[in-house]
Amino acid sequence: MTIAAGTKLGRYEIRSKLGEGGMGEVYLAQDTKLDRKVALKILPAAFCLDSERSARFLREAQAASGLNHPNICTIHEIDDDSERPFIAMEYIEGKTLAEMIKDDRLELAQTLDIALQIADALSETHARGIVHRDIKPSNIIVNHRGQVKILDFGLAKKTVVENEAETQQLLSQAGMILGTASYMSPEQARGLALDARTDVWSCGVVLYEMLSGEKPFVGATTTDLLAAILKSEPENVCQMVGGIPPELGRIVWKALRKARDERFQSARDLYADLKELKNQLDVAAARGVSAPLVFASGVSIGVQSAVEVRNSIAVLPFTNLSADAENEYFCDGLAEELLNALAKIEDLQVAARTSAFSFKGKNTKVSEIGNALNVKTVLEGSVRRSGNRLRITVQLVSAADGYHLWSECYDRELRNVFDVQDEITLAVVDALKVKLLGEERAGVLRHYIPDTEAYELFLRGRYYRNKHTIEGLLKAIEYFEKAVDIEPRYAAAHAEIGICFVMLSHFGLSSPHEVFPKGKAAAVRALELDNQSAEGHSALANILFYYEWNWSAAEREFKRAIELNPNDADTRWRFGLFLVSQGIFAKAISEAERAVKLDPLSLLANLYSGFIYLLADQLDRAFKQVARIIELAPSFPWAYWLKGSIYLAQEKYLDAAAALEKAAALGGIPVIKSYLGSAYGFCGKRDEALGVLKELLETKKQHFNAAFNIARIYNGLGDIDSACEWLAKSVDERNGEIVLLSAAGQGGMRNVWRTTLRADTRYQDILRRVGLPAAEIARNRAKPGADESPTEIILGDISGAKRPE
């Protein structure tokens, strides 16, 4: 029953009823003590004996009361002792977003402003470990000043662990179907465990509704609606409503990806993209011109000044026009094969895959792509596949004016796809007037034609390898191995297996003794079959460097890989790390900078460039790289790891711990945690350091965890005996990080390893066992021009270093 006006609950006097929902009735009341209006949310009498509803009611109050943000409704008081439990909260005069959408279509600027406030509030909520789980227009009020307030934390949880039964219970409760189901994420509809990305989905639904006035998913019944959420794709909002910037359409599309890994990984990421779009639109409006929106990895990088490059090209992923959406792997693979062929031409600068493919599905103008990647031409195309029939359309476009320099359409059988690739490559070379030398011509044209089934498996493997996840790499290896089962002489597939095992090693969750020998066997086999395989030489170089510690052979393989493919950014920065390990800092920096120039939007190229700056004692330049990485990907944990490492080098241990805490929160893999434990040790937080140490030691009992991580924490704690003990174990494990130990002790990270440790004879013995110079690097760095010396001069005494038994 409605509570009558004048009724008093504690110091609050009821004025009128404002509304009701599944979790309570809301009344306007007067705080007689502080003389102010408040909103009272009161648990209905019928629910007071329902322990589940009572608990959820209290949970809402507790969750919301711990938040302090201008866009979150403030909780004044909780009373759960009386017969009618209530929450006293801030009274907001305004309209719900649901009412605003119903009344009229919102202006673009207003929509962006509201969306930014919602995303900002959710960022704070998620930072406190709370997932709202019920973001919808009726839970959002906009006051007369345009300020957003998020309400109703009745479904919020601190630790969100659900099951299907709970979800079904929510759906069956009065008022919950219409209010919640339309905004449920796929994982919420399935009853799976939830995280912050479910709120990102709901925010995407709200944004879609603000822009179009329609919900993206509809159904005649709740079952139909949930089926649409799980299986259907919404209509493109840019096609529904005119005047919406394509970039805003992309943001909505990304928020509504059914796979959580494909969505914005946090509300802060969503906020960053929305904010950058708003800034671009504001600048354009002030100038009275259309905004040049150049986005990559979800973040605008601005418009760069055009720099004349004589021969340069970006190969974009080809559009899949086939009826089967799964053919995306084939389209990506075809474009990447062309990119790799063109990249082998020394007279042609080719934008690396990571940067070129970042424009996938964005409908960005070619002029903007040219500016972002610093290229003069763009190769784009499409593939329509029906069974074994292919129609490949391709065009070469001038980035300056959009003029088509060349175009062609190929109708072929799948078995002829290799001939098409060669034809396209030669046509591009001819159109650009590139000089193709005899050896290069042999390198860019296919001299080995694999079985078409093996080729498709190869493209699938490449597709999963490019996801750069452990799961993706394992799946990629599976496909590559199937390809070589069919085609044992498929050199490219063998080389990819070698690369995948090298990449797996960097995650630190597999023993080097497990992955590197497998990787070497594959790389060696690839080179036996095709000694011109740049990928095979690159994979072998990394194995010789990180695992076998054969410096002269590793250097030779790195140089050969670069000679065969001078545009491979990954090999460039990996070679830079090798040069750093030998104390050749200037050349290492040169390789790192070349990698970033080739692949400006690659997180890894930018990250390791910054790490090389750090090792070379160029801390200011390292900090600039951190800023750039965060601009590209605000939630990339390794950016904050690099930031914390720089602070460690500067002996700013509290700042280091703060940065590394953020890194660990975003991606707490053992390496990052070990840096955090070390920082805790250096700044005197001994209990925290021991806590991290205990966690890693426990983890090591369950699966592989590098001994080097344990040594790093003992070093931070000042326990030199234990640090030396675990460094010695790292030698036995063949840990990849240990190859940089000497450089870290002498260069920018010399403060990260205690002087007492580096002076210890056991430490010097570890360097000798690895084959690293203990004093040679320091002497060579002191000589004028030493950094520019031929590598062999530095390597002199150690090039014959043998692998320890």
Buried (B, 14 or more C-beta within 10 A) or exposed (E): EEBEEEBEBBBBBBBEBBEBBBBBBBBBBBBEEEEEEBBBBBBBEEBBEEEEBBEBBBBBBBBBBBBEBEBBBBBBBBBEEEEBBBBBBBBBEBBBBBEBBEEEBBEBEBBBBBBBBBBBBBBBBBBEEBBBBBBBBBBBBBEEEEBBBBBBBBBBBEEBEBEEEEBEEBBEBEEBBEBBBBBBBBBBBBBBEBBBBBBBBBBBBBBBBBBBBBBBBEBEEBEEBBBBBBEEEBEEBBEBBEEBBBBBBBBBBBBBBBEBEEBBBBBBBBBBBBBBBBEBBEEBEEEEEEBBBBBBBBBBBBBBEEEEBEBBBBBBBBBBEBEEEEBBBBBBBBBBBBBBBBBBBBBBBBBBBBBBBBBBEBEBBBBBBBBBBBBBBBBBBBBBBEEEEBBBBBBBBBBEEEEEBBBBEBEBEBEBBBEBBBBBBBBBBEBBEBEBEEEBBEBBBBEEEBBBEBBBBBBBBBBBBBEBBEEBBEBBBBBBBBBBEBBEBBBBBBBBBBBBBBBBBBBBBBBBEEBBBBBBBBBBBBBEBBEBBBBBBBBBBBBBBBBBBBBBBBBBBBBBBBEBBBBBBBBBBBBBBBBBBBBBBEBBBBBBBBBBBBBBBBBBBBBBBBBBBBBBBBBEBBBBBBEBBBBBBBBBBBBBBBBBBBBBBBEBBEBBBBBBBBBBEBBBBBBBBBBBBBBBBBBEBEEBBBEBBEBBEEBBEEEBBBBBBBBBBBBBBBBBEBBBBBBBBBBEBBBBBBBBBBBBBBBBBBBBBBEEBBEBEBBEBBBBBBBBBBEBBBEBBEEEEBBEBEBEEBBEEBBEBEEEE
